[in-house]
Amino acid sequence: MAFKLENIPKSKESSFNSVDVDSFLKKEINLFGSSFSNKKKEAFYMELSVLLEAGLTLKDGLQLFIEEQKKDTDKKLISSLVKQLIEGKSFADSVKRHKEFSEYEYYSLRIGEETGTLQKVAKELGSFYKRKNEQRRTITSALSYPIVVLLTAFMAIFFMLKFVVPMFADIFKQNKVELPYITRLILSMSETFQKYYALGILIVIILFIWILANKKKPWYQKILATFILRIPFVGEFVRKLRIAQFTQAITLLTSAKIPLLNGIQLTKKMIDYYPLQKALIEVENDILQGKSLSQSMQMHKVFDSKMISLLKVAEETNQNETIFQRLTDQLNQEIDYKSKMISATIEPFIILFLGGIVAVILIAMYLPMFKLSTVIG
């Protein structure tokens, strides 16, 4: 039976029911910007799980982990956790005192301690961050080369319009050469670029600041998600990625014996993806009205039919944790495949498109030169 999150007191001390869930629901999983990165968290939780399984106490396990750290900041962080354990604090409360750890970790570890499954929760958290790191590497691998090609090509075009084309324009003007239409068009573009490129850079900076200021607002997230979903290949890739994050989180929470409804309530606040958040809000309401998870999810396009079918099996066999784990593994495999496909598909198109632009500029500049050489000859 699910518990009501809003009815849990907000005291930080003693029992499990005193978890500050309200503040937790307002925060997300920290992906970037933490000195104790996801890669370090993966190693931390994986090793902690192994040490606990081997029979070591939590304090001894953390002290062993301190000895392996090379950075003083990491040593101080883990040493602080050990000190608070010695003072009588729980591991979860010790973790909550440090900004390097998310509320997601705190809540999971708290449940692990209360239910005696800390070793299992630590292992699941290690797997959780391992998958996140793999997803990040996959995305970086898929997008790094196209981005480098784009930046290089745009720098080349900028250089040509800023320096090369004006130089040719002076030559044509001095020799009073009759220019083809394409050359006149490129020269006109170069003149416009010379006048307004600084304004263009300023607009880009303002747009970037505006996006940073509004990226958390629902209307902006809705517009952005709708736009991305309409991009061939990329939209489906992003949807799969977000669904994989959802199933990863649910797998971890169900393994910690959190009721499924509460898992949905917690997860919908962690994943910054408007279509999924909106769908989960409606799914939660449907479940409270007596519908099954598969029935409520079936009404939303963000969840595919294959996922719905597996969830029906989970409900009939009472194997939610196993099915969500299988879904996570399948989605991660699909993400890996789609990332390679996107990379292989986008790269030649980018090269052809930008190569074509450079070629047009060069042809436009050299056509009058050929005519000029004929006249001089």
C-alpha positions as CSV (number, residue, x, y, z in Angstrom):
1,M,0.0,0.0,0.0
2,A,1.4,3.4,-0.9
3,F,2.0,6.2,1.6
4,K,1.0,9.8,1.1
5,L,4.2,11.8,0.6
6,E,2.6,15.1,1.6
7,N,1.6,13.7,5.0
8,I,5.1,12.9,6.0
9,P,6.5,15.3,8.7
10,K,9.5,17.4,7.7
11,S,11.7,16.7,10.7
12,K,15.2,15.4,9.9
13,E,15.5,13.2,12.9
14,S,14.7,9.6,14.0
15,S,12.1,7.5,12.0
16,F,11.7,6.8,8.3
17,N,8.4,8.8,8.3
18,S,10.4,11.9,9.1
19,V,12.1,12.1,5.7
20,D,12.0,15.6,4.2
21,V,10.3,14.4,1.0
22,D,8.7,17.7,0.1
23,S,12.1,19.3,-0.4
24,F,13.3,16.2,-2.2
25,L,10.4,16.4,-4.7
26,K,11.6,19.9,-5.7
27,K,15.0,18.8,-6.6
28,E,16.5,16.9,-9.5
29,I,19.3,14.3,-9.8
30,N,22.5,16.3,-10.2
31,L,24.1,15.4,-13.5
32,F,26.8,18.1,-13.7
33,G,28.6,20.6,-11.6
34,S,29.3,18.5,-8.6
35,S,32.9,17.9,-7.4
36,F,31.9,14.4,-6.5
37,S,31.0,13.5,-10.1
38,N,28.7,10.7,-11.3
39,K,31.8,8.7,-12.3
40,K,33.1,8.9,-8.7
41,K,29.7,8.0,-7.4
42,E,29.6,4.9,-9.5
43,A,32.9,3.7,-8.1
44,F,31.9,4.8,-4.5
45,Y,28.6,2.9,-4.4
46,M,29.9,-0.2,-6.3
47,E,32.9,-0.6,-4.0
48,L,30.8,0.2,-0.9
49,S,28.3,-2.6,-1.9
50,V,31.2,-5.1,-2.4
51,L,32.7,-4.2,1.0
52,L,29.3,-4.5,2.8
53,E,28.6,-7.8,1.1
54,A,32.1,-9.0,2.3
55,G,31.0,-8.4,5.9
56,L,32.7,-5.1,6.7
57,T,30.9,-2.5,8.7
58,L,29.8,0.7,7.0
59,K,32.5,2.7,8.9
60,D,35.3,0.3,7.9
61,G,34.2,0.3,4.3
62,L,34.2,4.1,4.1
63,Q,37.6,4.2,5.7
64,L,39.0,1.8,3.1
65,F,37.5,4.0,0.4
66,I,39.3,7.1,1.9
67,E,42.7,5.5,1.5
68,E,42.1,5.0,-2.2
69,Q,41.3,8.7,-2.9
70,K,43.9,10.9,-4.5
71,K,42.1,14.3,-4.1
72,D,42.1,16.0,-0.7
73,T,38.5,17.2,-1.3
74,D,37.3,13.6,-1.8
75,K,39.1,12.4,1.3
76,K,37.6,15.2,3.4
77,L,34.1,14.4,2.1
78,I,34.3,10.7,3.0
79,S,36.1,11.5,6.2
80,S,33.2,13.8,7.2
81,L,30.8,10.9,6.6
82,V,32.8,8.6,8.8
83,K,33.0,11.3,11.5
84,Q,29.2,11.8,11.5
85,L,28.7,8.0,11.7
86,I,30.9,7.9,14.8
87,E,28.9,10.7,16.3
88,G,25.8,8.5,15.9
89,K,24.2,9.9,12.7
90,S,22.7,7.5,10.2
91,F,24.5,7.2,6.8
92,A,21.6,8.8,5.0
93,D,21.5,11.8,7.4
94,S,25.3,12.1,7.0
95,V,24.9,12.1,3.2
96,K,22.2,14.7,3.3
97,R,24.5,17.2,5.0
98,H,26.7,17.4,1.9
99,K,25.6,19.2,-1.3
100,E,27.7,16.7,-3.4
101,F,24.9,14.1,-2.8
102,S,21.4,14.5,-4.2
103,E,18.1,14.0,-2.3
104,Y,17.5,11.0,-4.5
105,E,20.6,9.3,-2.9
106,Y,19.6,10.4,0.6
107,Y,16.1,9.0,0.2
108,S,17.3,5.7,-1.3
109,L,19.9,5.2,1.4
110,R,17.5,6.1,4.2
111,I,15.1,3.4,3.0
112,G,18.0,0.9,2.7
113,E,19.0,1.5,6.3
114,E,15.4,1.3,7.6
115,T,14.7,-2.0,5.7
116,G,18.2,-3.6,6.2
117,T,18.9,-3.6,2.5
118,L,21.7,-1.0,2.4
119,Q,24.1,-3.3,0.5
120,K,21.5,-3.9,-2.2
121,V,20.6,-0.2,-2.4
122,A,24.3,0.8,-2.7
123,K,24.7,-1.7,-5.5
124,E,21.6,-0.4,-7.3
125,L,22.8,3.2,-6.9
126,G,26.2,2.1,-8.4
127,S,24.4,0.5,-11.3
128,F,22.2,3.6,-11.7
129,Y,25.2,5.9,-12.0
130,K,27.0,3.5,-14.2
131,R,24.1,3.6,-16.7
132,K,24.0,7.4,-16.5
133,N,27.7,7.5,-17.3
134,E,27.3,5.2,-20.2
135,Q,24.4,7.2,-21.5
136,R,26.5,10.4,-21.3
137,R,29.5,8.7,-23.1
138,T,27.1,7.5,-25.7
139,I,25.6,10.9,-26.3
140,T,29.1,12.5,-26.3
141,S,30.3,10.0,-28.8
142,A,27.3,10.5,-31.1
143,L,27.4,14.3,-31.1
144,S,31.1,15.2,-30.7
145,Y,32.2,14.7,-34.3
146,P,29.2,16.5,-35.9
147,I,29.7,19.4,-33.5
148,V,33.4,19.7,-34.3
149,V,32.6,19.6,-38.0
150,L,29.9,22.2,-37.6
151,L,32.1,24.6,-35.6
152,T,35.0,24.2,-38.0
153,A,32.8,24.8,-41.1
154,F,31.1,27.9,-39.5
155,M,34.5,29.3,-38.6
156,A,35.7,28.8,-42.2
157,I,32.5,30.5,-43.6
158,F,33.0,33.4,-41.1
159,F,36.6,33.8,-42.2
160,M,35.6,33.8,-45.9
161,L,32.8,36.3,-45.5
162,K,34.8,38.5,-43.2
163,F,38.2,38.6,-45.0
164,V,38.3,36.6,-48.3
165,V,35.1,37.9,-50.0
166,P,35.8,41.6,-49.3
167,M,39.3,41.2,-50.8
168,F,37.8,39.8,-54.0
169,A,35.2,42.6,-54.0
170,D,38.0,45.2,-54.1
171,I,39.6,43.4,-57.0
172,F,36.4,43.3,-59.0
173,K,35.7,47.0,-58.2
174,Q,39.1,48.1,-59.4
175,N,38.8,46.2,-62.7
176,K,35.1,47.0,-63.2
177,V,34.3,43.4,-64.0
178,E,30.7,42.5,-64.9
179,L,29.7,40.1,-62.1
180,P,27.4,37.1,-62.4
181,Y,24.3,37.0,-60.3
182,I,25.7,34.4,-57.8
183,T,28.8,36.6,-57.2
184,R,26.6,39.7,-56.6
185,L,24.5,37.7,-54.2
186,I,27.6,36.5,-52.2
187,L,29.1,40.0,-52.2
188,S,25.8,41.4,-50.9
189,M,25.7,38.8,-48.2
190,S,29.3,39.7,-47.2
191,E,28.5,43.4,-47.0
192,T,25.4,42.6,-44.8
193,F,27.6,40.3,-42.7
194,Q,30.3,43.0,-42.2
195,K,27.6,45.5,-41.0
196,Y,25.7,43.2,-38.6
197,Y,27.9,40.3,-37.5
198,A,28.6,42.0,-34.2
199,L,24.8,42.5,-33.7
200,G,24.3,38.8,-34.6
201,I,26.8,37.7,-31.9
202,L,25.1,40.0,-29.4
203,I,21.7,38.4,-30.3
204,V,23.1,34.9,-29.9
205,I,24.5,35.8,-26.4
206,I,21.1,37.4,-25.4
207,L,19.3,34.3,-26.7
208,F,21.6,32.0,-24.7
209,I,21.0,34.0,-21.5
210,W,17.2,34.0,-22.2
211,I,17.3,30.2,-22.6
212,L,19.2,29.8,-19.3
213,A,16.7,32.0,-17.5
214,N,13.6,30.2,-18.9
215,K,14.8,26.6,-19.3
216,K,13.0,25.4,-16.1
217,K,9.7,27.0,-17.0
218,P,6.9,24.6,-18.1
219,W,6.0,26.6,-21.2
220,Y,9.6,26.6,-22.4
221,Q,10.1,22.9,-21.7
222,K,6.8,22.1,-23.6
223,I,7.9,24.1,-26.7
224,L,11.4,22.6,-26.6
225,A,10.2,19.0,-26.2
226,T,7.7,19.4,-29.0
227,F,10.3,20.8,-31.3
228,I,12.9,18.1,-30.5
229,L,10.3,15.3,-30.9
230,R,9.7,16.5,-34.5
231,I,13.3,16.2,-35.5
232,P,13.9,12.9,-37.4
233,F,15.9,10.3,-35.4
234,V,16.9,12.8,-32.7
235,G,13.3,13.2,-31.3
236,E,12.9,9.4,-30.8
237,F,16.4,9.1,-29.4
238,V,15.7,11.8,-26.7
239,R,12.4,10.1,-25.9
240,K,14.1,6.7,-25.4
241,L,16.8,8.3,-23.3
242,R,14.3,9.9,-20.9
243,I,12.2,6.8,-20.7
244,A,15.4,4.8,-19.8
245,Q,16.1,7.3,-17.0
246,F,12.5,6.8,-15.8
247,T,12.8,3.0,-15.7
248,Q,16.3,3.2,-14.1
249,A,14.8,5.3,-11.3
250,I,11.8,3.0,-10.8
251,T,14.0,0.0,-10.8
252,L,16.1,1.4,-8.0
253,L,13.1,2.6,-6.0
254,T,11.2,-0.7,-6.3
255,S,14.3,-2.7,-5.3
256,A,14.3,-0.5,-2.1
257,K,10.7,-1.7,-1.5
258,I,9.1,1.7,-2.2
259,P,5.5,1.3,-3.4
260,L,5.1,1.8,-7.2
261,L,2.8,4.8,-6.8
262,N,5.4,6.6,-4.5
263,G,8.1,5.7,-7.0
264,I,6.2,7.5,-9.7
265,Q,5.6,10.5,-7.4
266,L,9.3,10.8,-6.8
267,T,10.5,10.1,-10.3
268,K,8.3,12.6,-12.0
269,K,10.2,15.4,-10.2
270,M,13.6,14.1,-11.1
271,I,13.4,13.9,-14.9
272,D,13.4,17.2,-16.6
273,Y,11.4,16.2,-19.6
274,Y,8.0,17.8,-20.1
275,P,6.1,15.1,-22.0
276,L,7.1,12.4,-19.4
277,Q,6.4,14.7,-16.4
278,K,2.9,15.5,-17.7
279,A,2.2,11.9,-18.5
280,L,3.3,10.7,-15.0
281,I,1.1,13.3,-13.3
282,E,-1.9,11.9,-15.1
283,V,-0.7,8.3,-14.5
284,E,-0.6,9.0,-10.8
285,N,-4.1,10.4,-10.8
286,D,-5.4,7.4,-12.7
287,I,-3.8,4.9,-10.3
288,L,-5.3,6.8,-7.3
289,Q,-8.7,6.3,-9.1
290,G,-8.1,2.6,-9.3
291,K,-6.6,2.0,-12.7
292,S,-3.6,-0.2,-13.3
293,L,-0.2,1.1,-14.3
294,S,-0.4,-0.4,-17.8
295,Q,-3.9,1.0,-18.3
296,S,-3.0,4.5,-17.3
297,M,0.3,4.5,-19.3
298,Q,-1.5,3.2,-22.4
299,M,-3.2,6.6,-22.8
300,H,0.1,8.5,-23.4
301,K,2.2,8.4,-26.5
302,V,5.5,8.9,-24.6
303,F,5.3,5.2,-23.6
304,D,5.5,2.7,-26.5
305,S,3.3,-0.3,-26.9
306,K,6.2,-2.8,-26.1
307,M,6.7,-1.2,-22.7
308,I,2.9,-1.4,-22.0
309,S,2.8,-5.1,-22.9
310,L,5.7,-5.9,-20.5
311,L,4.1,-3.9,-17.7
312,K,0.9,-5.9,-18.1
313,V,3.0,-9.0,-17.6
314,A,4.6,-7.5,-14.5
315,E,1.2,-6.7,-13.0
316,E,-0.1,-10.2,-13.7
317,T,3.0,-11.9,-12.3
318,N,3.9,-9.3,-9.6
319,Q,7.4,-8.9,-11.0
320,N,7.6,-5.1,-11.3
321,E,11.3,-4.9,-10.3
322,T,12.3,-7.6,-12.8
323,I,10.3,-6.1,-15.7
324,F,11.6,-2.6,-15.1
325,Q,15.1,-3.9,-15.0
326,R,14.6,-5.7,-18.3
327,L,13.1,-2.6,-19.8
328,T,16.1,-0.5,-18.6
329,D,18.5,-3.0,-20.2
330,Q,16.5,-3.1,-23.5
331,L,16.2,0.7,-23.7
332,N,20.0,1.2,-23.0
333,Q,20.8,-1.2,-25.8
334,E,18.4,0.7,-28.2
335,I,20.0,4.0,-27.1
336,D,23.4,2.7,-27.9
337,Y,22.3,1.5,-31.3
338,K,20.4,4.7,-32.1
339,S,23.3,6.9,-31.1
340,K,25.6,5.1,-33.5
341,M,22.9,5.3,-36.3
342,I,22.4,9.1,-35.7
343,S,26.1,9.7,-35.8
344,A,26.6,7.7,-39.0
345,T,23.6,9.4,-40.6
346,I,24.2,13.0,-39.6
347,E,27.9,13.2,-40.3
348,P,27.8,12.9,-44.2
349,F,24.8,15.3,-44.4
350,I,26.6,17.9,-42.4
351,I,29.8,17.5,-44.5
352,L,27.9,17.7,-47.8
353,F,25.8,20.7,-46.7
354,L,28.6,22.8,-45.3
355,G,31.0,21.7,-48.1
356,G,28.4,22.8,-50.6
357,I,28.2,26.3,-49.0
358,V,32.0,26.7,-49.1
359,A,32.0,25.5,-52.7
360,V,29.3,28.0,-53.7
361,I,31.3,30.9,-52.2
362,L,34.5,29.8,-54.0
363,I,32.8,29.4,-57.3
364,A,31.1,32.7,-57.0
365,M,34.5,34.4,-56.4
366,Y,36.4,32.6,-59.1
367,L,33.9,32.9,-61.9
368,P,34.7,36.7,-62.4
369,M,38.4,35.9,-62.0
370,F,38.2,33.6,-65.0
371,K,36.5,36.3,-67.0
372,L,39.0,38.9,-65.9
373,S,42.0,36.7,-66.9
374,T,40.4,36.2,-70.3
375,V,40.1,40.0,-70.8
376,I,43.7,40.6,-69.6
377,G,44.9,37.8,-71.9
